Amino acid sequence: MNGSFAALAVNFIGFQLLWFVAVYGAARGWGAAALLVLLAMQAGVWALNRGWRRDAPLLAVGALACLLCEPLWMAPQLIRYVDWPAGWLAPAWIWALWLGFAVSFNYCLAWLRRRLMLAAVFGALGGVFSVTVGIRLGAADTPHGWWALALVYGVVWAAVVPGLAWLARRLEEERRDYA
């Protein structure tokens, strides 16, 4: 197995595990363990491809996206995370999900980089599906009902996913141009 395929596999499997540990863990009071999964996933990928410089911008953008987007549904209480009193600042497990998702555009989600319309559909449907499963598992609840959250989530994620895909493509093109 070559290094780039192995890194892709580690990212894919790592992100699935990250999502499970974050969401299922949050519902059971151990969601912060998602940060450890994120660290292990990135350590595994970097051990295979030494691409930390390549991933750092997407990790930073993932953090910025979390900081900007989470208040859109947290502040008006469209969603409330279990055992989390902050009105607008997301818990650690949500941060881990944002960072892990963003960096996946260098690996298992790289196929979306040139398919921005598909990325928008994927974002809208995938975002609503993911949050719905998280709510059903008990990681969060919706004080104002599911429909209000689903509408906001769908619209935001329909913009976030193609934005991340486009950014990952641009960063890769710049790396090739300056290599």
C-alpha positions in Angstrom: 0.0 0.0 0.0 1.6 3.3 -1.0 1.8 6.3 1.4 -0.9 8.4 -0.2 -3.4 5.6 -0.3 -2.6 4.6 3.2 -3.0 8.2 4.4 -6.4 8.4 2.6 -7.4 5.2 4.3 -6.3 6.4 7.7 -8.2 9.6 7.2 -11.3 7.9 6.1 -11.4 5.3 8.9 -10.2 7.9 11.4 -12.9 10.4 10.5 -15.6 7.7 10.9 -14.2 6.8 14.3 -13.9 10.5 15.2 -17.6 11.1 14.4 -18.7 8.1 16.4 -16.5 8.9 19.4 -17.6 12.6 19.3 -21.3 12.1 19.0 -21.9 8.8 20.8 -19.3 9.9 23.4 -21.0 13.3 23.9 -24.3 11.6 24.6 -22.6 9.5 27.3 -20.4 12.2 28.8 -17.0 11.4 27.2 -17.2 13.4 23.9 -13.9 15.2 24.7 -12.2 11.9 23.8 -12.8 13.0 20.2 -9.8 15.3 20.5 -7.6 12.2 21.1 -9.1 10.5 18.1 -8.4 13.6 16.0 -4.8 13.7 17.2 -4.3 10.0 16.5 -5.9 10.4 13.0 -3.6 13.3 12.2 -0.5 11.6 13.7 -1.2 8.5 11.5 -1.7 10.5 8.4 1.4 12.6 9.0 3.5 9.6 9.8 2.6 8.2 6.3 2.9 11.4 4.2 4.7 14.1 6.4 2.0 16.5 5.1 1.4 18.6 8.2 2.2 21.8 6.3 -0.3 20.8 3.7 -3.0 20.1 6.4 -2.3 23.1 8.7 -4.3 25.7 6.6 -7.4 23.4 6.4 -7.2 22.7 10.1 -7.1 26.5 10.8 -10.0 27.1 8.5 -11.9 24.3 10.2 -11.4 26.0 13.5 -12.4 29.4 12.0 -15.5 27.8 10.5 -16.4 26.3 13.9 -16.0 29.7 15.5 -18.2 31.4 12.9 -20.9 28.7 12.2 -21.7 27.2 15.6 -23.1 30.4 17.0 -25.6 30.5 14.1 -27.4 27.6 15.7 -26.2 27.8 19.3 -26.9 31.4 20.1 -30.6 31.3 19.1 -30.8 27.8 20.7 -31.7 26.0 17.5 -29.5 23.3 19.0 -28.3 22.7 22.5 -25.4 20.3 23.2 -25.8 18.0 26.2 -24.0 19.0 29.3 -22.7 22.2 27.7 -23.7 25.5 29.2 -22.0 27.9 26.8 -24.5 29.8 24.7 -22.4 30.2 21.6 -19.0 28.5 22.0 -19.1 24.8 20.9 -17.8 21.9 23.1 -14.5 20.3 22.4 -16.0 17.3 20.5 -17.6 19.7 18.0 -14.3 21.4 17.5 -12.7 18.0 16.8 -15.4 17.3 14.2 -14.9 20.6 12.4 -11.2 20.2 12.2 -11.4 16.5 11.2 -13.9 17.3 8.5 -12.0 20.2 7.1 -8.7 18.3 6.8 -10.5 15.5 5.1 -10.7 17.6 2.0 -7.0 16.7 1.5 -7.8 13.0 1.7 -11.0 11.1 1.6 -13.1 14.1 0.5 -10.6 15.3 -2.1 -12.9 14.0 -4.8 -15.3 16.9 -4.1 -12.7 19.6 -4.9 -13.8 20.0 -8.5 -17.5 19.1 -7.9 -18.7 22.2 -6.1 -22.4 21.8 -6.9 -22.3 18.2 -5.7 -20.4 19.4 -2.7 -23.3 21.8 -1.9 -25.9 19.1 -2.2 -23.6 16.7 -0.1 -23.2 19.5 2.5 -26.9 20.3 2.8 -28.1 16.7 3.0 -25.1 15.3 4.9 -25.1 18.1 7.4 -28.8 17.7 8.2 -28.5 13.9 8.3 -25.4 14.1 10.6 -27.0 16.4 13.1 -30.2 14.4 13.0 -28.4 11.2 13.9 -26.5 13.1 16.6 -29.8 14.3 18.1 -31.3 10.8 18.0 -28.2 9.4 19.7 -28.7 12.0 22.5 -25.7 14.3 21.9 -27.9 17.4 21.5 -31.5 18.5 21.4 -33.5 21.1 19.5 -35.4 23.5 21.8 -37.2 25.1 18.8 -37.8 22.0 16.9 -36.0 20.0 14.2 -37.3 21.9 11.2 -35.8 25.2 12.2 -32.5 23.6 12.8 -32.6 21.6 9.6 -33.3 24.6 7.5 -30.4 26.6 9.0 -28.1 23.6 9.0 -28.9 22.8 5.4 -28.3 26.3 4.1 -25.0 26.8 6.1 -23.6 23.4 5.2 -24.5 23.9 1.5 -22.1 26.8 1.6 -19.4 25.4 3.9 -18.7 22.1 2.1 -18.1 23.6 -1.4 -16.1 26.4 0.3 -13.8 23.9 2.0 -13.6 21.9 -1.3 -12.7 25.0 -3.3 -10.1 26.1 -0.7 -8.5 22.7 -0.6 -8.2 22.7 -4.4 -6.7 26.3 -4.5 -4.2 25.4 -1.8 -3.2 22.2 -3.7 -2.8 24.3 -6.9 -0.7 26.8 -5.2 1.6 24.1 -3.7 2.1 22.7 -7.2 2.7 26.1 -8.7 5.5 26.8 -6.1 7.0 23.4 -6.0 
